[in-house]
Amino acid sequence: MSQRKTAEIMKVHMRKYEAAGQTAISYCNKHKLALATFYYWRKKLSEVQDHQEIQFREIKLNAAVNSTVIRIQYVNGVTILIEGEPSPSYIRELAGC
C-alpha cells in the first residue's frame, strides 16, 4: 500500500474515532485495528499537524532602535527579551532571516 493511501486511511480513522466518542480500545476492536497501529498513526498525524502549524513572519527593522529592551513575543507564547541596543543585523541573525 502506498504511503499516500496509508495517510488517507489514517486520517479517516482518526476523524471517525474522534466523532465516535469511544475509547481507543473500543474503536480498534470494532474496526479490527491493532491498538499499537492506532497509537502510531495518531502520533504521526499529530507530528504532521505540529509542523504544519509553524508559521514564520518577516521581521522588518528600522535602522535606529531607540528602546533599551526589545521584546519579541510569538503566537505560541514564547517571549524573547533583548536588552541594550542591538543592531538590526544582530536581530536578523537571531531570527534566522
C-alpha positions, -999 to 999 in steps of 0.1 A, spaced: 0 0 0 14 35 -9 22 60 18 -4 84 4 -31 58 7 -20 48 42 -21 85 52 -56 89 39 -67 58 58 -51 71 90 -69 105 86 -103 88 80 -98 66 111 -88 95 133 -118 115 122 -141 86 128 -125 79 162 -130 115 173 -166 115 162 -174 82 178 -166 92 213 -153 58 221 -121 47 239 -92 38 216 -95 2 226 -132 0 217 -127 18 184 -98 -5 175 -118 -36 184 -148 -25 164 -127 -17 133 -102 -46 137 -72 -23 142 -42 -31 163 -40 -7 192 -3 -1 186 -10 8 150 -37 32 161 -14 50 185 14 51 159 -10 67 134 -22 92 159 14 102 168 24 105 132 -6 127 124 0 149 154 36 154 143 24 164 108 -1 189 123 26 203 146 49 210 116 20 225 95 11 249 123 46 265 124 44 299 107 71 325 102 66 362 97 91 386 81 107 409 106 113 444 93 135 467 113 142 503 114 179 513 113 176 531 146 164 512 176 157 536 205 145 511 231 168 496 257 147 465 258 132 447 228 105 422 234 96 396 207 65 375 216 55 346 194 19 333 189 28 302 209 37 323 240 75 322 237 89 356 245 124 368 238 138 399 256 169 416 243 185 442 265 206 471 251 206 485 216 213 456 192 218 463 156 192 453 130 217 427 116 221 411 150 183 408 154 180 393 118 207 368 128 188 358 159 156 354 140 173 335 112 162 360 85 
